[in-house]
Amino acid sequence: MPLSAVVDCAIYVEGKRLPGRLDPADAIAQVRETGEGFVWIGLFEPNIRQLGTMADAYGLHELAIEDAVTAQQRPKVERYGETLFTVLKTVSHVAHDSPTTTNEIVETGEIMVFLGHDFILTVRHRDHSGLADLREEMEAAPERLAAGPAAVLHAIADHIVDDYLAATEAFERDIDEVEALVFAPRSPIGAEQMYLMKREIVELRRAVAPLSQPLRVLARTDAALVPPEIRSYFRDVDDHLTTVIERIAGFDEILTTLLNATLAKITLQQNNDMRKITSWAAILAVPTMMAGVYGMNFDFMPELRWKFGYPMVIIVVLTACLILYRTFKRNGWL
């Protein structure tokens, strides 16, 4: 397999990493020959041919391979013979100067996990879903790796849910900023930004909420792939996930309130604009009316030949406009 697809491949015996970096096929052959340890392989966006070369060595089902390559899957857990195939959605908060100027707030990706008795294989999609730090953390605690591949699966799930918490905390700061702008006088925020945040909340909820069911399956499965001592840890991860889901639901309610407030401000501003337009139209109607009257081609009209007729009309027009202006100003229309 090209090295570009394999991020890392290692054998762990009693929680300790064996030296060297082996080819995935050679690694699983060595583990099964000695009957000790397990293989942890990390892949990044492999194609169907690259994953297909590992199907025979690791016993991966063709349907699971197709899902792992295609991506865009919902979180799920499926069993294919002696292998568990798990899909986990990743979430990352996109750095930006202000939520009112960005086009994206959260970014989602996927991690597919193939779990066997003597191996765990991860397939990542999107750059933000790296597991190198997690691998180093677990290698620093051999007792965790000594529990086997299921412990790695739990660590990955726990790591992803921790990222959910971090993303929701950053999203909460964005909501606080938007809330301050919504209720600030002459704020630049409009309905477009609110709908953007609502869209991002929908994307966040679609990535997070479906993971609850797979975690519960892993917590109560009686498969030998997930030992009883590991199942309780999945229940703890599910509890953290519930907290995240409740937070997202709260964000949705807050954004709905802020959106209604924004629309109310826009409606009020439009009403004020219409008052101003109507006021100026009423003021301009006075000279228009006078010009219309004296624009008629009649020989006998009041004061038509009077020397001071024109100045008098101008004075009357200006006086009427001034009275209307002061009236509208006093009533708050201008």
N, C-alpha and C positions, 0 to 999 in steps of 0.2 A: 504494500500500500504506500502511496506517495507520502513523504514526511509532512507535506502541507496539511494533510487531513488529520494526522495523529499529533495531538498536542502533547500527550505524555502516555507512557505505558510502563507499568512497574508491577513487580511481584512483592507481596507482603506476607511474611511468615511470622506468626506470633506478634503481629502488629508492627514489625520492623521491615523497612524497605530493603530489598536486596540490591546490591550495587549493580550499576549498568542499566542501559535502556534497551530492552529487547524488542524484537518484532512481535506484534500481537499473536500471531500464530505460534511462534516459538515459545512465547511466554505461557500460553495456556497448555501447550504440550508438556512443558517442564513441570508445571503445577500438577497436572494429572499423572505424570510419571512418578513424581515423588509423593503425591498424595498430601502435600502440605501447602498451606497458604492459599491465596487467591490473587487474581489479576485485576488491576484497576486501569482501565483504558479510557482516555479522554479524546474525543473526536470533535472537530469543529467543521460544521457544514459539509459533511462528505456527500458525494454523489452516490447514485444507485450502484454503480460499478464498484466503488470503493467499499461500500458496506457489504455488497454481495460477496466479496472475497473473504469476508469473515463469517459468513453464514454457516459454512460447513464446520469450521473450527469451533465455533461457539454455539452452534445449534439455534441460530436466530430464525424466527419464522418470517417468511417472505412478506406477509401482510404487515407485520411490525416494521420490517425494513422499509417498506413503501411509506408507511406513516412517518418514520423517522427522517426520511429524505424529503418528503413533501412538506413537512411542517404544517403550520396553520391548523393544529389539532387542539381540541379541547382537553383540559386535564382529565386523565383517566388512568385506570389500572386494568390491564388485561393479562390473562395467563395463557401462555402457549407452551403446553407440555411442562417442562421443568424450568421454564423461564418466565419471569414477570416483566411485563413491559409497562412502564409508567411514563406518562406525559405530564410535565410540570411547566406552567407558564411563569416566565420571569418578568419583572417590572423594574424600571429604572426611571427616576425623576430626571427630566432633561434640564440642564442648567440654562438659565436665562436671566436677563436683567430685570424684566418685569413681566408678570402674567398678562399684562394688557398689550404687549408688543410681540409676544411669541406666537408661533403657529402650532407648537406642540409642547405639552407639559409632561406627559408620561410616554415612555417607550416600552413596548412589550417584546419579549422573545420567548424561546422555548428550550427546555432541556428534556431530552428523552433518555430514559434509563432502562437498560437491559440488565436484569438481575438474575444471576444463576447461583448454584451452590459454590462455585469456585471462581466466579468473576463478576465484575460489575463494569458495564460499558456505558459511557455517557456520550450523547450526541447533542452538541450545543448549536443554537441558531441565534444570531445577533451578538455583537461584540461585548455588550455590557454584561453578559451572563457567564463571565469567566469563573473557573473553579480552582485556579492555581493557588490562591490564598487559602482556600479551604483545605486543599491537599496538604499544604505546608503546615497548617494548623493541626490537622489530624496526625501527620507524621511526627509532630512534636509531642503527641499524646498517644504512644503505642497501645495503651490499654484500650483505647477506643477502636483502633483498627483491629485489635485482636478479636473483637466480637464478630468479625467477618464482613462480607459484602453488604449485609442488611444494615449494619451500622453506618456504612458510607451513604446508603440511600437515605437513612434518617438524617444524617448530617446535611445532605444536599437539600432535602425538604425543609429542614430547620433554617438553613442559610437563605433559601428563597423566601420563606415567610418573614425572616428578619429584614430582608430587602423590601418586602411589602410594607413593613412598619416604617422603615426609613422613608420610603416613597410617600406614604400617607402623611408623615410628619412634615415633609417638605411641601406637600400639597396643602396642608393646613396653613402653613405660612403664606402661601399664595392666596388662599381664601381670605385670610385676615387682611392682607394688603388690598384685595379687591373690595372687601367690605368697607374698609376705611375710605376708599375712593368713591364708592357708591353713595355714601352719606355725606361726603364732602361737598361744599358749595362749588358750583361750576366745575365739577369733576369731568375729566375727559373720557371716562369709561362709558361705553355704550352697550347695546344689546348684543352686538357681535361678539364681544369678549366673553359675555356671560354664556352665550350659546357654545363658544369654544370650550369653556370650562365644563359645561354640561356634557359635551361630547367626550372630553377626556375622562370624566367620571364614569361614563358608560363603558369606555374602553378598559378602565381600571377594574370596574366591577366584573366585566366579562372575563378578565384574566384571573381574578382572585376568587370569586365566589364558587365556581365549579370545582375548585381544588378540595373543597370540604369533603365531598363524597369519596374520592380516592384515598384521602387520609384515613377516613373511617374504615374503609375496606382494609387498608394496611394494618390498622390498629386491631381489627378483630379477625383477620384471616388466620386460618389454622395451618397454612402452608409451612413446610419445613424451611422454606427460604427466608422466612421472617421469624426468628426465635421469639418466644414469649417475652423475654426481657427487653426486646427491642420494640415490641408492640406498644408497651406503655408509653414509650417516648413519642410515638406517633400521635397518641392521644394528647400529649402535651403540646405538640405542634398544632394539632387541630384546635386546641383552646386558644392559642395565639392567633390562629387564622380567624377564629370567630370574632376576636377583638378587632381585627383589621376590617372584617366585613361590616361590623357595627359602625366603625368609624366612617367607612365609605357611605353607608346609608345616611349617617348624620351629615356628611358633606353634601349629599344630594338634596337633603331637606333645606340646608342653609342656602345652597345655590338657587333653589327654587324660590326661596324668600327674597334673595338678592335680585334675582331676575324680575320678580314681580315689582320690587321697589324701583329697579331701573326702568322698567316699562312705564311705571307710574310717573317717574321723573320726566321721561320722554314725552308722555302725554301732557303733563303739566306745561312743559316747555313749548310744546306745539300749541297749546291753548293760549299761552302768553304771546307767542308769535302771531297767532290769528287775531288776537286783540289789537296788537300793534298795527297789523295790516289793515284791519277794519277801521281803526282810528284814523290812520292816514288817508284811507279811501274816503272817509266822511269829510275830512278837512279839505281834500282836493275836490270834493263834489261841489263845494260852494263856488269857487272861481269857475268851475266847469259849467255850473248852472247859469251864472251871470254871463259868461261868454256865449252860452247858447242863446240866451234871451236877446242879447244885443247883436248877435250874429244874424238875426232875422232881417230880411230885406223888406221892412215895412216903412212907409213914409211917415206915418203918424204913430210915434211911440213917445211915451213920457220922457221929457227932458232930453229928447234926441238932439235938439239944436242948442241946448243950454251950454254956455261957455264952461261951466264948472262940472258938467256931467261926468266926464271921464275921470277927473280926480276924485269925485264923489264915489263913483263905482269902485275905484281902487281902494279907497278908505273903507268902504262898506265890506268889501271882500276881505281885506286884511283884518278888520275888526272881527268879522264872523269867524275867520280861521283862528285868530288868537283866542277867542272865547271857547271854541271847540277844543283847541289844544290844551288850554288850562283845565277845562272840564275833564278831558280824558286823563290828563296828568294827575289830577286830584283823585280820580277814581282808580288809579293804578294801572291803567291800560297802556300808558306810555312811560 
